[in-house]
């Protein structure tokens, strides 16, 4: 598995002064996506809807609204 491309704009283009510790989204060579964000599993897990579950190896990751909105144009429709 490899990172194929960034989805959206770089953290620096979104206003990060250092561009080093900000949320990011990447498309992987197998078609999946990797997300860099804040691990909020402990805070949000008990708030999940009754039909939502998380495996032990999964984390609930939060990214900024701007990160996702700026990525929207790069997300494939199918």
C-alpha positions in Angstrom: 0.0 0.0 0.0 1.3 3.5 -0.9 0.0 7.0 -0.7 -1.1 8.1 -4.1 -2.0 11.7 -3.5 -3.2 14.3 -1.0 -7.0 14.9 -1.0 -7.6 18.6 -0.8 -4.9 21.3 -0.1 -1.9 21.1 2.2 -2.1 22.2 5.8 0.1 25.2 4.9 -2.4 26.2 2.2 -5.1 26.1 4.9 -3.2 28.5 7.1 -1.0 26.3 9.2 2.1 28.3 10.0 4.3 25.2 10.4 2.4 22.9 8.1 3.5 20.0 10.3 0.8 19.1 12.8 -2.5 19.6 11.0 -5.2 17.3 9.7 -4.7 15.8 6.3 -6.4 13.2 4.0 -4.6 10.9 1.5 -5.8 8.5 -1.1 -4.1 5.1 -1.0 -3.1 2.8 -3.8 -5.8 0.3 -2.9 -8.5 3.1 -3.2 -8.9 3.5 0.6 -8.2 6.8 2.4 -5.9 7.6 5.3 -6.7 10.4 7.6 -4.4 12.4 10.0 -6.5 13.9 12.7 -6.9 14.2 16.4 -7.7 10.9 18.2 -11.0 11.6 20.0 -12.0 8.0 20.6 -12.2 8.4 24.4 -14.3 11.5 24.1 -16.7 10.4 21.4 -17.1 6.7 21.6 -20.0 6.8 24.2 -21.8 9.3 22.0 -21.9 7.1 18.9 -25.4 6.1 17.7 -26.6 2.7 18.8 -26.0 1.2 15.4 -22.3 2.4 15.2 -19.5 0.2 16.4 -15.7 0.5 16.5 -13.3 -2.4 16.4 -10.4 -2.5 18.9 -8.0 -1.5 16.2 -10.1 1.4 15.0 -10.0 5.0 16.3 -12.4 7.9 16.1 -10.4 10.7 14.4 -11.5 14.3 14.2 -10.5 16.6 11.4 -11.5 20.2 10.9 -14.5 21.1 8.9 -12.2 23.2 6.6 -10.0 20.1 5.9 -13.0 18.1 4.6 -14.6 20.9 2.7 -11.4 21.8 0.9 -11.0 18.1 0.1 -14.5 17.7 -1.4 -13.5 18.6 -4.9 -10.8 15.8 -4.9 -13.0 13.0 -3.6 -14.1 10.7 -6.4 -17.8 10.3 -7.0 -17.5 6.6 -7.4 
